[in-house]
Amino acid sequence: MSAEDLERACVEGRSLAFRIIIFLPGLALACCFYGFVFFVIGIGFMNPKLPQYYAVVSLFAQFLPLLISAGSFVAWLVTLRARWLKWCLLWLMLLGAGTYGLQSIQSHLPAGPDREKA
C-alpha cells in the first residue's frame, strides 16, 4: 500500500485506527515541541535591558510564524494532507529566519527602558 493509498484511505475515513495512531502521538509531540519553543521565546523577554522595539519585532518575527506553524501542524494531524505539513515546515523555516534576523538587528535597535530600576 503506497502513501497515497494510505492518505486516501484516511481522508475517506476507512482507517480510523490509523488516524488515531497518527493523531495522538503527533499531538503530544506538537505540545512538547511548540511548548518548548514558546518557553525559549519567553525567556528572551526576561532580559532587563531589552531594546525599545524588541516586543513588536519579536511578535512578527517569532510569535506569528510559530502560531501559524502550530495551526498548520494541527490541521495536518486532522486531515493528513501533505499541503498542511508543507505549510508547517515553511513557517518553521520563517521562524528560524526571523529569529536569526531578530538577533542580528538587536544591537541596532534603540535602547529601551531599564526594567531593573522600575
C-alpha positions as CSV (number, residue, x, y, z in Angstrom):
1,M,0.0,0.0,0.0
2,S,1.5,3.3,-1.1
3,A,1.5,6.6,0.9
4,E,-1.1,8.0,-1.5
5,D,-3.4,5.0,-0.8
6,L,-3.0,5.5,3.0
7,E,-3.7,9.2,2.7
8,R,-6.8,8.5,0.5
9,A,-8.0,5.8,3.0
10,C,-7.6,8.2,5.9
11,V,-9.4,11.0,4.1
12,E,-12.3,8.7,3.2
13,G,-12.5,7.6,6.8
14,R,-11.8,3.9,6.1
15,S,-8.9,3.7,8.6
16,L,-10.0,5.4,11.8
17,A,-7.4,3.4,13.8
18,F,-4.6,4.7,11.5
19,R,-5.8,8.3,12.0
20,I,-5.8,7.8,15.8
21,I,-2.4,6.2,15.8
22,I,-1.0,9.3,13.9
23,F,-3.1,11.9,15.7
24,L,-2.4,11.2,19.4
25,P,1.4,10.9,19.3
26,G,1.6,13.8,16.8
27,L,-0.5,16.0,19.2
28,A,1.8,15.0,22.1
29,L,4.9,15.8,20.1
30,A,3.4,19.1,18.9
31,C,2.6,20.1,22.5
32,C,6.1,19.3,23.7
33,F,7.9,21.0,20.7
34,Y,5.8,24.1,20.4
35,G,5.6,24.5,24.2
36,F,9.4,24.3,24.4
37,V,9.8,26.9,21.7
38,F,7.3,29.2,23.3
39,F,9.2,28.9,26.6
40,V,12.5,29.7,24.8
41,I,11.0,32.8,23.2
42,G,9.5,33.8,26.5
43,I,12.9,33.6,28.2
44,G,14.1,36.2,25.8
45,F,11.7,38.7,27.3
46,M,13.3,38.2,30.8
47,N,16.3,40.3,29.8
48,P,16.0,43.5,31.9
49,K,17.7,45.7,29.2
50,L,15.6,44.8,26.1
51,P,15.8,47.2,23.1
52,Q,12.9,49.5,22.6
53,Y,11.1,47.7,19.7
54,Y,12.0,44.2,20.7
55,A,8.5,43.1,21.6
56,V,7.0,44.3,18.3
57,V,9.7,42.8,16.2
58,S,9.5,39.5,18.1
59,L,5.8,39.4,17.6
60,F,6.1,39.5,13.8
61,A,9.4,37.6,13.5
62,Q,8.8,34.8,16.1
63,F,5.3,34.5,17.6
64,L,3.2,34.8,14.5
65,P,5.2,32.2,12.4
66,L,5.2,29.9,15.4
67,L,1.4,30.2,15.9
68,I,0.7,29.7,12.2
69,S,3.1,26.7,12.1
70,A,1.4,25.1,15.1
71,G,-2.0,25.6,13.5
72,S,-0.8,24.1,10.2
73,F,0.6,21.1,12.1
74,V,-2.8,20.5,13.9
75,A,-4.6,20.9,10.5
76,W,-2.2,18.3,9.1
77,L,-3.0,16.0,12.0
78,V,-6.7,16.3,11.4
79,T,-6.7,16.0,7.7
80,L,-3.4,14.2,6.9
81,R,-3.0,16.3,3.8
82,A,0.6,16.9,2.7
83,R,0.0,20.6,1.9
84,W,-0.6,21.4,5.6
85,L,2.7,19.7,6.5
86,K,4.5,21.8,3.8
87,W,2.9,25.0,5.3
88,C,4.1,23.9,8.7
89,L,7.6,23.4,7.6
90,L,7.6,26.7,5.6
91,W,6.5,28.7,8.7
92,L,9.1,26.9,10.8
93,M,11.8,28.0,8.4
94,L,10.4,31.5,8.5
95,L,10.6,31.3,12.3
96,G,14.2,30.3,12.1
97,A,15.0,33.2,9.7
98,G,13.0,35.6,11.9
99,T,14.9,34.6,15.0
100,Y,18.2,34.9,13.3
101,G,17.1,38.3,11.9
102,L,16.0,39.5,15.3
103,Q,19.3,38.5,16.9
104,S,21.1,40.3,14.0
105,I,19.3,43.6,14.4
106,Q,19.0,43.6,18.2
107,S,22.2,45.7,18.5
108,H,20.9,48.3,16.1
109,L,17.6,48.9,17.9
110,P,17.4,51.9,20.2
111,A,17.9,51.2,23.9
112,G,14.8,50.6,25.9
113,P,13.9,51.5,29.5
114,D,15.9,49.7,32.2
115,R,13.4,47.4,33.9
116,E,15.6,46.6,36.8
117,K,15.1,50.2,38.2
118,A,11.3,50.1,37.8
